[in-house]
């Protein structure tokens, strides 16, 4: 996946979309088989078929109309995804909205707990503060564990210091010098 170039977006004529849908519905071809014929991902064919079954059209552009949506509607879409565990694709088809729009609403709701818009319809992110994340339950023993770790390190240091001092005394006695008082 890393390093692979993404295929450029291709546009298909109405005739190709109709033929692909017809192959699936009338000739019982699989999504993958038809996708191989047209050299696209099988999810594209599946979306065309689903769109035709639900809306009676072959392409999403035939359905889309520039719309503005109220917060109540956006919330019902977000709840369908979160509470009813619907996929992004199925919610898009159910409500006739693009996946980019639904994704934007999901991200806004997750990050801010509300929907953000201004008169132009773009979020003013630099003026908003994200919803503060819920504080994680802190471990009541965390401070004690830190102190224990510190004391163990200090103890190990003092033991090493004592061992070095005793080593020095032993070396000085071996040579015949008086042990230093340090």
Secondary structure by P-SEA (a helix, b strand, c coil): ccccccccbbbbcaaaaaaaaaaaccccccaaaaaaaacccaaaaaaaaaaaaaccccccccccccccccaaaaaaaaaaaccccccaaaaaaaacccaaaaaaaaaaaaacccccccccccccccccccccccccccccaaaaaaaaaaaaaaaaaaaaaaaaaaaaaaaaaaaccccccc
